[in-house]
Each structure stands twice: as structure tokens, then as C-alpha cells.
Amino acid sequence: IPGMLGLALVLWTLTQYYTLQLLNLALVLLMVLFGVATILLVYCTINSLSFWFGKQTAIRTIFRSFLLVRNYPLGIFTPTIRSFFTIFVPLYFTGTAQVLSIVEGSLWRTLIMLFWSICIFIGWFILCMITLRAGVRRYESHGG
């Protein structure tokens, strides 16, 4: 119930200050879903590397330290760093893209960002599945 009240408060605030389009909000929430799922796929990929390298605590710690960048808008970084945080450490689709979509209110821009978030999700999904399957084959070939 507290989550529902919080969501209601956020929606009420958005309708007071911005022209909120229900379809745009639904697409933004879908983008959040893909963004969070992509972060989980990166974790899965990193953990799948343990079939080759053993412990992955150092790499996971480095990745978690990159997650602190989510607290800041990616617009303050150079285009190269923004690209890095959009493709390799997909933080753009866990906050910045959604805020821009709601503030600008452009359905076309939201659709474009949703398309790219789905593309990056698919790319990380494929990489995760390849890494996981190769790791399981390696594990099984050693009699594990």
C-alpha cells in the first residue's frame, strides 16, 4: 500500500506540472522494465564468467561502483562517456531516459528511446545466453 500511495503522489505531481499522456507514461514504465532487466543481464553475464576466471567479486564490485553514476544525469558527461554508460553499462535506460521522456512529453522521442532500450536488452540477452551456455558446457566437460 505505501508503494501505491507513492505512485499516486508521483502521478498527481506530474499532472500538476506537466501535461501527462497516459500512453507516454506506460511506455516510460516499459522502458524502466527493460532497463532494470538489462542491468540484471549484465550481472548474469559477469557471473557467468566465473566458469573461466573463478571468483568474480572484483568485477562485480567495479560494476556496482559504476551503478553510482545513476544518481547523476548522464547529460553532464561527454558523448563518449554517455555512450559507454548507454551500451556497456546500460544506465541510461534506468532513469535518465524516463525523466527526459516525461519532461519533454514527446511520444515520438519516447518510442525511439524505448526502441533503443529494447535493442540493448536484446544484445545483452544474447551475450548473456552465449556466455552462460558456454560456461555450462565448460563445466560439464570437466565432469562437474
C-alpha positions, 0 to 999 in steps of 0.5 A, spaced: 500 500 500 505 505 501 508 503 494 501 505 491 500 511 495 507 513 492 505 512 485 499 516 486 503 522 489 508 521 483 502 521 478 498 527 481 505 531 481 506 530 474 499 532 472 500 538 476 506 540 472 506 537 466 501 535 461 501 527 462 499 522 456 497 516 459 500 512 453 507 516 454 507 514 461 506 506 460 511 506 455 516 510 460 514 504 465 516 499 459 522 502 458 524 502 466 522 494 465 527 493 460 532 497 463 532 494 470 532 487 466 538 489 462 542 491 468 540 484 471 543 481 464 549 484 465 550 481 472 548 474 469 553 475 464 559 477 469 557 471 473 557 467 468 564 468 467 566 465 473 566 458 469 573 461 466 576 466 471 573 463 478 571 468 483 568 474 480 567 479 486 572 484 483 568 485 477 562 485 480 564 490 485 567 495 479 560 494 476 556 496 482 561 502 483 559 504 476 551 503 478 553 510 482 553 514 476 545 513 476 544 518 481 547 523 476 544 525 469 548 522 464 547 529 460 553 532 464 558 527 461 561 527 454 558 523 448 563 518 449 562 517 456 554 517 455 555 512 450 559 507 454 554 508 460 548 507 454 551 500 451 556 497 456 553 499 462 546 500 460 544 506 465 541 510 461 535 506 460 534 506 468 532 513 469 535 518 465 531 516 459 524 516 463 525 523 466 527 526 459 521 522 456 516 525 461 519 532 461 519 533 454 512 529 453 514 527 446 511 520 444 515 520 438 522 521 442 519 516 447 518 510 442 525 511 439 528 511 446 524 505 448 526 502 441 533 503 443 532 500 450 529 494 447 535 493 442 540 493 448 536 488 452 536 484 446 544 484 445 545 483 452 540 477 452 544 474 447 551 475 450 548 473 456 545 466 453 552 465 449 556 466 455 552 462 460 551 456 455 558 456 454 560 456 461 555 450 462 558 446 457 565 448 460 563 445 466 560 439 464 566 437 460 570 437 466 565 432 469 562 437 474 
